[in-house]
Amino acid sequence: MPNPLPLGDVIPAGDLRRRAALNFARLHDAPFRFEAMVRANTAAEAPGDWIGRAMLGLSLLGQALDNEPQYLEEVIARLPSALNECGYIGPIHPAGTADENQVGGHNGLLRGLCEYYRWKRDPRALAVIRSVVAQLMLPARPLYAAYPDRPLAKLGAGQAIGLTVKHEGPWLGLSTDIGTVFFTLDGLTQAYTIEPTPPLRALIETMIARYAQLDIELIGAQTHSTLSTLRGIMRWWGEVDPRPDLLALVRARYQAYRARAESEHYANYNWFGRPEWTEACGVVDSFLLAVELWRATGEADYVAAAHRIYFNALSYAQRPNGGFGCDLCVGAEGRLHLAPHPKIFEAPWCCSMRGAEGLARAAQFNMMLDPARRTVWQLFYFEGAYTLRLPEGPIGLQCRSDYPQAGRVEWTVVDCPRAARLTWHFVVPPGVPAGSLVLRQDGRPVELRETAGFMTADLKLTPGAALALDFHLAISVVQPATAALPPGYYRFAHGPLLLGAEQADPASLRPVDDFTALGRGRYQCRRTGTVLGPIDGLTYRSEAEARAHRVQLLFSGGRA
């Protein structure tokens, strides 16, 4: 599989860097300091979650922005004071029992410790990883056989923060974030890549086997827990055990999620069957999972999905202060408008921190490399500086991009030890005909051939070489993404960008209407005067404006 560039070889620029910097600054505010996190309102129900997510976000963005977090060292130094005598957080339950929220909460702690350890190689982080795995996770292995199935379907009382509401056999607590104990596979599989042991492998295999038996739609699983679980299984498949049935499980459940628990702006219902609000944590997982499934299968539809998820759902969920929040589930229950959820404008206890991973990975996933084959995959068109490490030496690239507002991307070779030959695959963006891509090197056309959703060129790069890629973006009419709406509804798009109308009651727009291009993905209907524009701009507004934002995305009134 092609591999993402290391975070140290990526320097994001443009809008992505601005978003990452906003979020990095938010994670330095008071709610993300050690004293506040150990007393946070999630500390009892999900011990370890808040601290771990903050460590995760700061570790990834610290690398992506090449900026040392101010308070992360303090968190690592003081973390032992938050641990119980067994080396994890929260109460010590009697042997042969476990609490789902406690086990699930430590997924965040494991992920944060793992990413910090991979960055700093700090033995203090490794010591806590070991104690959490040995003292909290491994003893629970025999209990998964008794993890309830159908009784969970009666727990449909979940709120924005998971609560312990039911006891069942050895499980002293079950969470309203249904299935959250299994999303610990995300942290456990990453811990295994750092320190593999036979007992940890046996635990992971036990959890995957039990999870495969669950009917996630019947039990109304929380979609964030579902998608994090699938990411853990993908990591296991990709790095440890490439069994076909594991990949098939991930593909089937991701497809079920997208068909029956995804909003019309590519965000998530927070539970199967409960389209009450989206959750940026789940949006991040969906984005990452789409890219990982492309790596595994080579199916370009997954890359197109990742573009739409990032540029619509994830971008809309970021707030002017840099944090992330929850939105209304447009498309569900006849809802035609998108707006921030009035009671969960920001979710600092989870989404503001997990949003950091989405932004850091977007920068990292922009380009992927197979150095042995001297092959590059351009998955997105984010601005920035990138280093490609080939056998003959590193190639430094600077990228300037107008995408997704316009179809112009330029690269300059700023460092190249000698002429380097490589194969470069340029993704065909959503809504763009493959044959419309035109590539030039130093002003001369370069031959392109179509390859599984990409246009491919064989290039010889030298210092100072300039590449320019052009493609046409225009307004298009697209069908609803899911079956939640009756026939007759449609959406408008500009490449991957969904377009919405911000007027309180805009006249119905017809698929046959003529539109005048206003630039940067904005269009005006000649018949009604209604202006359509991208929905990704809340971070450019004041908080008051963002809270009051409301945009119509779904239209009816003509034949699509």
N, C-alpha and C positions, 0 to 999 in steps of 0.2 A: 504494500500500500504506500502511496506517497505520504510523506511526513510533513507536518507543519514546521515552519522555521522556528528555531529556539527564540524565546522572547528577547534574548539579548541581541538577536540579529534583526530586530524589528524596531523601528522608531516611527510610530504613527504621526500623521500630520492632519491638517484640515479639520473637518467636522468631527471625525472620530477622536482625534487628540483632544479637541475641545471638550467633548463629552467625557472622555476618560479623566481629564484634569478636573472637571466639575465634580465627578463622582469621588475622585481621590481626595479633593478638598472636603467634601461632605463627610467622608470617613475619618476625618480628623476632628469633627465636631464633638461636643460633650457626650452625646449618647454612645459614642464608640471608644470612650476611655475605659480603662480597666475597672475603676471603681463603679462606674455606671453600669457596665455590662454584668458584673457579678450580682448586682441588685435589680437587674432589669425585669420587666413584667413577664418575660419568658423564662426566667432563671429557674423557677420551680417546675413548670410544666415540661420544658425542654432544656434541661441543664446542659451547658456546653455549646448550645446552638449559636447564641449571639456572639460569644467570644470567638468561636471557630469561624463563623462567616466573616467576621471582621478581619481575622488573620488571613483568611483566604483572599478577600478582596484587596487588602493592603499588600500582600505578597505579590499578587499577580500584577496589579497596577504599578507597584514600585518598580518592577522589572520593565514593564511596557513603557513607562514614562522615564525610566532611568532616574528615579527620584526616591531617595531613602525615606520611608515613612517615619514620622517623628515619634510615634508612640508604640510602635510594634515591638521594639526591644523591651520596653517596660512590661508589655503584656506577657511576653515569654518569661521574663525574669520573675514576675509575680504570679504566674499561673499555678505553681505548686501550692500557693496559699489557698487556692480555690478547690483543690482536690481533697477528697476524703482519704482515709488511711489505706484504702485499696488502690488509690491512684487514678480515680476518675471523679466526676462531679455528681453530686446529689446523694440521696440516701443509699445505704447498703441494705438491700432486701434479703429476706431469708433464702437460703440455698434452694434451688429448684423453682424459683419464681423470677419474673422480670416485669419491668414496666415499659410499655411500648414507647411512650414519649421520651423516657430517659435514654433508651437504646437509640431511638431515632434522633434525639437531640445531639448525641455524640457523633452522628455523621458529620455535622458541621465542624465539630472539633477535630475529627480525624482529617477532613479535607484541608482545613486551615493548617494543621500541623504538618501534613504531608507536603503541601505546596511551600510552606516556609522551610521545611527541611531540604527539599529539592533545591531551593534557592541558596540557603545559607549553610547547609550541612551542619547544623547546630545540634550537638548531641543532646541538649536539653529537650528539644522537640522530639527526637527519636525515643527518649526515655518515656515521655508521656504517651506516645503512640503505642509503645510496648505495654504499658500498664493498662491502658484502655482496652486493648485487644485481649490481653491475658485475663484481666480481672472482671471486665463487664461483658465483653462480646463472646468469648469462648464458652463460658459457663451456660450461656443461653442456648447453645446448639441443640440440646435434647428437647427444648420447649417448642421448636418450630413445628414439630409433628402435631402439636395440640393448638397451633395458632388457628383461631376460629375462622370460619368461612362465611356461611350464610347469616349467622347472627350479626355480622357487621353491616348488613344491609339496613338494619334498623337504627343506625347511628347518624342519620341524616340531620344532625344538629350542629354541624361544624361552623365555626366562625373564622375570622381572619387569623386568629391564633389558635393552634390546636389545643384541645383540652382533654383531660382524662375523664371519661364518662362511664366506662363499663369495665367490669372485671369478669374474666372468663378462665376458669381452671387455673393453671400456673401463671397466667398473664394477669398480674395485679392491676394493670391499667391498660385500657385500649384507647386509642386516640381518635378524636373526631377527624383528624387528618388521616383518613382511612388508608391503611397500608404503609404508613410512614416507617414502620420498623424495617421494611425491605429496602427503603432508599438508603439505608446504611450500607448496602452493597457498593454504593459509590465510593464511600470512604474506605471500606474494607478492601476492595479490590485495589485501590491505590496504595494502601498500606502494604498489601502483598507484593506490589512491584518494588517497594522499598526494602522490605525484609520478608521474603517468602518462607513460610514454615508449614509443615504438614498439618498441624492442627488448624491453622487459619485457612488453608485450602479446603479442609473437610467442612469447616463452618460455611464457607462461601458456597460450596457445592450443595450443602444441605439447604441453604436459604434459596438458592436458585431453583432447586427441585420443588420446594414447597410453593414458591411464588408462581411457578409454571402451572400449578394446579388451581390457582385462584381464578375465578371469573371476575375480572376487575370491573366490568360494567355492572354485573349483578350486585356486587357489594358497594357500588358507588365510590370507587377508589378516588382519592384525591389525585388530581392529574400531575401536580408537582412531584408527589411521591412516586407516581407511576413513571414519569419521565426520568427522574433521577435513578430509579431502580434500573431502567433500561440502559441508561448510560453506564452503570456499573457492570451490567451484563455485557455490554459492548466492549468495555475495557478488558473484561475477562476473556471474551472471544478473541480480541485482537492481540492481546499480549501473553495469554497463558494457554487457553484451550479453544482452538478454532473449530469447535464442533458445529456442523451445519444446523443442528436443531436449535442452538443458541441464537444464531443469526436469524433463523426463521422466526423464533419467538419475538425477538426485538422488532423485526419488520412487521409482523402481524399486529403487535400491540401498538406500535407507532401509527400504523395505518388506521386502526380502530380509533385511536385518540384523534387523529386529524379528521376522520369522517364524522365523529359523533361528540367531540368535546373541544372543537376549535371554533373560535369566533370568526366573523366575516372579515376581521382585520388581522387574522392569523395569530391571535393570542389564544389563551386557554380558558375554558370553563374551569373553575377551581375544583369541581368534582364532576364525574360522569353523571349526567342527568340533572345537574344543578347549575344552570347558567346564571349565577348571581353576580359574579365579578371575575375579572381576570387576576392573574398573579404573575408579576414579572419574573419571579423565580422559575415558574413553569415555562414562561416564554424563553428564558435563557436556556433551560434544558432542551426545549424543542429545537431551538436554533443549533445548539451544539450537536444534538443527536442527528439532525438532518445532515450536517457536515460529516459526521462519523459514518453514517450510513452510505454517503457517497463514497467515502474512502474505501468502504468494504465492498461495495457493489459496482461502482463506476456508473451508476444510473444518474444522469444529469438532472432528472426531476427533483432529486434531493437538494441539489445546489440551488435550483430555482426556488424551492420552498425556503431555503435558508435566506436568500435575498429578500423574499417577501416578509419573512418573520422579522429579520433585523430592521429593515427600512420602514416597516409599519408598526408592528406590535411592540418591539423593544424600544424603538426610537420614540414612539408616542408615550410609552410608560415612564420615560425619564422626565423628571420635574426640573423647574428652573434652579432649585438649590443643588442639583446634581444627584439627588436620591431617586428612587424608583417607587412607583405605587401601583394601585389596582384601578382597572377601568371597567366600564360597563361592557357586557357581552353583546356587541352589536350583531344582529341577525337572529338572536334567540328570542323566542316569544314575541315575534313581530317587531323587534326594536330596530329601527332604521338609522338611529343616530349613535355616534360614539362620543363618549365624554368620560372624564375621570370619575371614579366612584366617589360620591360626595362624602362618605365617611372614612374612606381609606385612600385619601389623596396621596399620601406617602406611607410606606410600610418600612420604617427604619429597622424593625426587628428582623427583617428577612430580605425583602426585595432590594433595598438600597445597597446591601452588601453583595448579594448574588448578581446584581446588575454589573458589578465590577468584573466578574468573570466573563459575562457576555461581551463586554467591551474589550477586555484584554484578549480574549480568544478571537474576536473579530479581527483584531490587528494581526494576530498570529496565524490565523487561517487564510489571510488574504492571498498568500502564495504558499504553495507546497512544492516539495523538491524530492526527487529521486537522484541523488548525486552520482550513483554508480552508472545510471543510464543517461546522465546529464539532461534530465527532463524536468521542466517546470510546469506546474499547473497554476494558472491565474484564476482563483475562485471568485474573487471580488475585485473591485477597482478602487480600493482605498488609497488615499494619498499617504506618502511616507517614504522613509529610507529603509532599504532591505539589503541584507547581505546573503548571497547564495554561495555556500561553501562547496566547491567542486574539487575533484582530485587534483587538478592543476593549480588551484588556488582560489581565493574568494573573489567574487564579483560584487561590487557595490552598486546599487541602483537607487536613483531618486525618482519618485513617481509623483506627477501632478495629475489630478483627475477632476473632471466636471460631473462624473457619474454619482448619483443616478438622475440628477437634474438634466444633464445633457450627455451626449455620446461622444466625448472626447477624452482620451487618456494618453499621457505622454510619459516616457521613461528616458532617463539619461544614464549612461554607464559612467559612473564617477570613479570607479576603481576596477581595474582588470589587469592582472599581471602580464598577460599576453592574450593573443586572439583565442577566444573560447567558442567552441561550437556547442550548441544545445538545442533541444527541441522544446518549444514553448507552446503550451495549450492555453488559449484565451477563451474563457467561458462566454457563451452566447447568453446575454442577459434575458430575463423574462420579457416577452412581448417584442423581441427583436428578431427579425428573420436572419438566419445564419448567414445567408449570402450577402447581407448588407454590411458585414464587417470588412473594413479596408485597413490594412496594415502597411505602414511605410517605415523604412529604415533610412535615415539620413535623406529623406525626401523621395526615395525611390520605392515603388510598390514592391511588396513581398508576397509571394504566392502563399495562399492559405488553403488548407484542405479540412473538410469537416470530419470530426472524430467524436462521436458520442456526446453531443451537446457542447463541444468546444470547436474552435477553429485553430488549426495547428500550423505552426511555421517552423522551419529549420533555419536557425540563425547562426551567424558568426559575429560575435560581439568583440569590439575593440574599445580601448579607452576613448571616451567622448562620444561614442555612438549614441544616436537619438532614435527612439522608436515612437511612432504615433499611431494610435488605433482610433478609428472613427466608426460610428454606427448611428443609425437613425432611431430616435425615440419620438413617439407620437402618441396622442390620446387613443385609447382603445376601449372597447366595451367587453367586459368579462362577466361570466356567469357567477352566481354565488358559489362559495367554496364548499359548502356542505348542503345536505338535504334538509336543513332545519326550516327553510323557507319554501312556501308553495311556488309553483312556476309563475313566471312573469316579472321577477325581480332581476336586477342587473347592477353592476358596479362599473365605474370608470377607472382607468389606470393609465399611468405614464411609465412604461417599462415596469419595474417592480413596485412603483409607488401607487398606492390607492389614492384616489382623488375624492375630496369631499367638498360640500358646500356649507359655508358657515352661517348663512342667513337662517333666521329662526324658522321660516316656512318657505323654502325655495320652491319655485314652481317645478313640477315634475319635468325631468330631463328625458328626452327620448333617445334611443340608440341611433336614430337617423339624423339627429340634430347636427348642425355645423358649429364648429368651435374655432375661435381665433386664438392662436398661441400667444400667450403673454410673456413667455420665458420662464425658465426654471421650473418646468412642470405645471405651470398655471395656464388655465384656459377659460375663455368667456364664451358662453352660449350666445350665438347671434340672435336666436329667437326670443329668449327670455332675459338675457343680460346676466344670468346666474354665472358666478365665477367658481370654478373648481380649482382646488390646489392640494398639494401634498399635506399629509396629516402629521408630519414628523417634527414640527417646529415648536413644541411646548417649551423647550429649554431656551428659546429665544424670546419668550414672553415674561411678563412679571408673574409673580405667584398668583395674584388676584385674577389676572387674565387667564392663566392656565386653569385655575380652579373653575372658572366660569365657562371654559371652552366647551363647545358642542358643535358637532359637524355631522351632516347627513352623508352616509356612505352608500346606502341602498336606495334604488329608485325603481319605480314601476310606471307604467302608462304607455308603453309601446312595445313592439315586438323586438326582442333582442336578437 
